[in-house]
């Protein structure tokens, strides 16, 4: 296990592992830097001096800074912090992951009905688990990760996919400034926040759709006589179609859950379980984490150009997407997660 950063309270300096800083993404390096800043402040805190390196004062400062208490150690590469200990004691979550992996493997079936049913069931299990966590009201850990590489400008479909993740995959998305290494300037990037397993799933879904857009474009470009100018409209269409598909599925599931809970209420078996609207889920814990991490936020909108024919082809492709394979990607912080092969 190698150390990725160190803080020297005597000289008030921070050192970051050079190999790590050169190879990893900006958000990974930032996490380590903020972790070490928390160590420096803890070293001069009246109560922090008498505590262990990762004591209560240090962890409190990490929360204030938006730092990860476990960000400075990694084994081989730099996985998402907390990955080695993520939800290790959460048996229901572990069982959920096993079930979802199996269902998403079934979603690769050559039979469309079987594939759609498996993917829909996986989505339902994730949604029900999320509702139960909110309703139990227990303390939960949240993390934040960049959705993609920072850039000066992002294509419009990235904005749409970020909104899809926020609406249907139980994460919050905030666009934050970030350094674009290749351009040597400041750009921005969507940063997603949520429960560790939900962030991991959102990263996987984003990468799955990006791969689908590239793969399907190669198929439809020649068939429809599209040019390179049509690619962005096609990508926007895929993201829009995927949004519509998920919205329809979520409406049906929400209606089914409401019916179940009405039946439970009539039978006198319903406990305090107020959440049933899966299209407008409010997570108080995640909301508090986002407010503490980012402070005051404002909404942004972006109008797009008039749709071209490639948009409508892409939209049909998006409506037919079936998520498949595992719940966790094999990614590290250096690159966006790639579709498992």
Secondary structure, 3 states (H helix, E strand, C coil): CEECEEEECCCCEEEECHHHHHHCCHHHHHHHHHHHHHHHHHHHCCCHHHCCCCCHHHHHHHHHHCCCCCCCEECCCCCCCCHHHCCCCCHHHHHHHHHHHHHHHHCCCCCHHHHHHHHHHHHHHHHHHHHHHHHHCCCCCCEEEECCCCECCCCHHHHHHHHHHHHHCCCEEEEEEEEECCCCEEEEEEEEEECHHHHHHHHHHHHHHHHHHHHHHHHHHHHHCCCHHHHHHHHHHHHHHHHHHHHHHHHHHHHHHHHHHHHHHHCCCCCCCCCCCCCCCCCHHHHHHHHHHHCCCCCCCCCCCCCCHHHHHHHHHHHCCCCCCCCCCCCCCCCCCCCCC
